[in-house]
């Protein structure tokens, strides 16, 4: 199949950037979206044009490195699928695709489709952990955790930190990302001791990093390649209220 | 030179405890005077950096990814082993030790493996304390599943994303240290040289992958946790950025590379679909708990739809060949068996390089919902890639390069032969012998990072004065000049072929000649064509873009250049090892029914190679392996 691409090219954070048109020819429907970009890049290299820069690594949908906005949708049209797991059979011969980087105040563009997501790390550094020193812990089965709580924690912990939720949010909010970690640790006994400080510090870090607030658009859940639910945002709100001074 | 692993002597049950007591300590007030570099933030590196930060050392952690949460440990699906014996099924530290030694085909050090088995239980405790959401029973207790190469249920898991959850646990512990200020993170950097001063590791030279700047960092000790090298095959289950580069730079600075020919070809991967393919995707080995591997008995049935092939016309070859382990035979054995069936012309799918992994009998037994709960994400992933529904139609799988058991040589303290250079996780060679069992890589990474290096690094640092050599030393300047020279050379070739076309060609050479089956002829052929390809690379590669910017082509070019050098050493290692063991299968050395034939009399050693220059024959050093607690025996899973 043949496709026309309109790709955002930007040479650095200060550059203004613009869309460039390229042709993707003889694309196999079995190839992945990123493999299609690899082939377009091979063509560009042969023509002496600098290839399109995009972040990617595991190419199996788990590391959270890849992602771009395809025709307005983070990670493209397939539900619960990262860009690397999106396959070209989802598109038709003759389609036009517009590829843009994640756009959010907190994610400055590095080059082309690659953005700086270190703001997400700052949120975790503010409190997304339990303070368990290595070695200083009890036997694993001493604390029982119900299957329901364990499954809930795992549902939240599925987050791969790709940033699609931020790119999808009209406010550029990282609320889904933040709430997933808050909820995972708040439901487990190991995380409950520090729950109040955690939710306050993480939401504060989120605001300081330039992310917006949540106004219940639910675009984040729709864009999330792991299907992380907005119910965790509700959980974060409850945790936040619990943490307010009585 | 005969190498000494400096393993503790005496009864093995006490070896680690005794060694821990005998090691020197650095007192808490002095720890903050020392600086330690950790390269790589996967399970081993992330855990090491976090734990050393907790202890009070000044840690600098480097990774090429944009965040310390993304290393390829994250892709491990199935689980992590521990000898908890929660199921009362006869497990023990000794059995995990025994299984790992036997699984590695008697080519690993006993003392290292014992320590791994011993600390395996601490790892589970630690991860639970971090809030890792392991699978639970309705009772609230931790759940277990079984894995290849073991007859007990000792694998802990978090759905099909165990590696992700364990890595996030380590990343969170690391993030806590970043907040405290004991760890400084350097994401989007790539180590391009090890700086050695008077024979001692003193720091690294690295490239900032955003600005292109070449920078240096000094330290009192350097810890490499930079993963494995199976991307030398081009198509593998590794991430795109995985490379031998950091380990190879250390090799070129004098560290020995041990057993590079031991590579693991994982039996359950999605078969290749075409030339466009950039990587292969693994389906967790845990799938073999409930899935049954088969091919048609007759060649003429291979093109039929699997549902049209009657039960009696199917060859469940693993159950036939290995009745006691069946579909849970270890990886090397399961991979070779799949290859045998396809070589026999009974493979299925495009190109006939595939076998079926069938869930029908498990679905009949426990229901589709239970199978969905156990493996749902894997079935979804399979459908995204192949467009086939594995609940209705058996999966097609084929072996793919997955893991490297070989790596930099280290002693019992995880220190290489270069003092001050430590190597952890997949990057070292120490515990998996010639074959790694499933769910053991996560165990090793975290054991090395949480429970080994925090002790052994103190033993080394107690003998050195902090900050003795800093990056104003002439060796750092020399190193920067070398690194810049190589980058300039890569950019100046300006030839006609792309970097990836060289990588692809190297991959084919390695897969065909140094892959699942190797012979003297195939290895000698590889040794002829690799140097020729390397020469062509340096005359005809085209690297676009400049050096003072983000440049993915330049990064790839450097990694492929290193693979082109390393591949020769790997092939040479396979050629000198005139025996078959674990993942190293030399067709000349097999039993009548096609099983690997070891030669303990002549090859019961670790082969550690000393680099002597590009294109020059490296020097072989041997470390003899002694088996005092497990009897050397033919490894049978029948």
Interface residues (C-beta under 8 A of the other chain):
Chain A: X11 X12 X28 X30 X31 X32 X34 X35 X36 X38 X39 X42 X45 X46 X48 X49 X50 X51 X53 X55 X56 X57 X58 X59 X60 X61 X62 X63 X64 X65 X78 X80 X81 X85 X86 X87 X89 X110 X111 X114 X116 X117 X118 X120 X121 X124 X125 X126 X128 X129 X130 X131 X132 X133 X134 X135 X137 X138 X139 X140 X141 X143 X144 X145 X146 X147 X150 X151 X153 X154 X157 X158 X160 X161 X184 X185 X188 X190 X191
Chain B: X47 X50 X51 X54 X65 X66 X67 X68 X69 X70 X71 X72 X74 X75 X84 X86 X122 X124 X125 X126 X127 X128 X129 X130 X131 X133 X134 X135 X136 X137 X138 X139 X140 X141 X142 X158 X159 X161 X163 X164 X165 X168 X171 X172 X173 X175 X176 X178 X179 X185 X187 X210 X237 X239 X240 X241 X273 X274 X276 X277 X278 X279 X281 X282 X380 X381 X384 X385 X387 X450 X451 X454 X498 X500 X542 X544 X545 X549 X550 X552 X553
